[in-house]
Amino acid sequence: MTLTSRQIQIILSLAETSSALLSAQLLHTSPENIVANLRTAERKLGFRIFNRTPLTPDYSQTEAGSRLISQLLCPPKPATMPT
């Protein structure tokens, strides 16, 4: 599982704004590009990162998405070799 840096930016922006439109404005792209990159990332990972419905523009984190976002914000420290 490898996400591009752009997909990571988009995921973190959506986590912050809960909006494809606001994320698109912040990242200087279109909402369609935000959605396309998110769908590609979700296919790569094999799970939905955000819940969304056609009736509301809001994005809310799934349980798996919340764990992923926590890992992206605070990646585990690499193991160190004893000296």
Rosetta blueprint (number, residue, H / E / L):
1 M L
2 T L
3 L L
4 T L
5 S H
6 R H
7 Q H
8 I H
9 Q H
10 I H
11 I H
12 L H
13 S H
14 L H
15 A H
16 E H
17 T H
18 S L
19 S E
20 A H
21 L H
22 L H
23 S H
24 A H
25 Q H
26 L H
27 L H
28 H L
29 T L
30 S L
31 P H
32 E H
33 N H
34 I H
35 V H
36 A H
37 N H
38 L H
39 R H
40 T H
41 A H
42 E H
43 R H
44 K H
45 L H
46 G L
47 F L
48 R L
49 I L
50 F E
51 N E
52 R E
53 T E
54 P L
55 L L
56 T E
57 P E
58 D E
59 Y E
60 S E
61 Q E
62 T L
63 E H
64 A H
65 G H
66 S H
67 R H
68 L H
69 I H
70 S H
71 Q H
72 L H
73 L H
74 C L
75 P L
76 P L
77 K L
78 P L
79 A L
80 T L
81 M L
82 P L
83 T L
